[in-house]
Amino acid sequence: MATLKTLLDPQTVVGVLNTVEPHLDEMLAFGAYGAGPSETLPADASPQIRLLDSFGRRP
């Protein structure tokens, strides 16, 4: 049975996060990107967790 990789490339995650963060409100207003940030992440959350949370993904 194959397993899925759960960690994304860290450099890619930071690059996407840096691109998305300034435009997140506009992207979320479009309605195609999930519920938006949970506002409950700890200050030390990893960039991948922050990116996924931005688009409504919850662990």
C-alpha positions in Angstrom: 0.0 0.0 0.0 1.4 3.4 -1.0 1.6 6.3 1.5 1.1 9.9 0.6 3.7 12.5 1.4 2.2 15.0 3.8 4.9 17.6 3.8 5.2 20.0 0.9 8.5 21.4 -0.3 9.3 24.2 2.3 10.7 26.7 -0.2 7.6 26.3 -2.4 5.3 26.7 0.6 7.0 29.9 1.7 6.9 31.3 -1.9 3.2 30.6 -2.2 2.4 31.9 1.2 4.3 35.2 0.4 2.4 35.5 -2.8 -1.0 34.7 -1.3 -1.0 36.6 2.0 -1.2 40.1 0.4 -4.1 39.0 -1.8 -5.9 36.6 0.6 -9.0 38.8 1.2 -9.6 39.2 -2.5 -9.1 35.5 -3.2 -11.5 34.6 -0.4 -14.1 37.1 -1.6 -14.1 35.3 -4.9 -15.6 32.3 -3.0 -13.5 29.5 -4.5 -10.9 29.1 -1.8 -12.6 27.8 1.3 -13.6 29.3 4.6 -10.5 31.3 5.2 -8.2 31.5 8.2 -9.4 30.0 11.4 -7.7 32.7 13.5 -6.8 30.0 16.0 -3.3 29.0 14.9 -0.4 29.4 17.4 2.1 32.1 16.7 4.7 29.4 15.9 2.6 27.5 13.3 4.7 26.3 10.4 4.4 28.0 7.0 2.6 24.9 5.6 0.0 24.9 8.4 -0.5 28.7 7.9 -0.9 28.3 4.1 -3.4 25.4 4.4 -5.3 27.2 7.2 -5.5 30.4 5.0 -7.7 28.4 2.6 -9.9 26.8 5.2 -8.0 23.5 5.6 -8.1 22.3 9.2 -5.9 19.5 10.7 
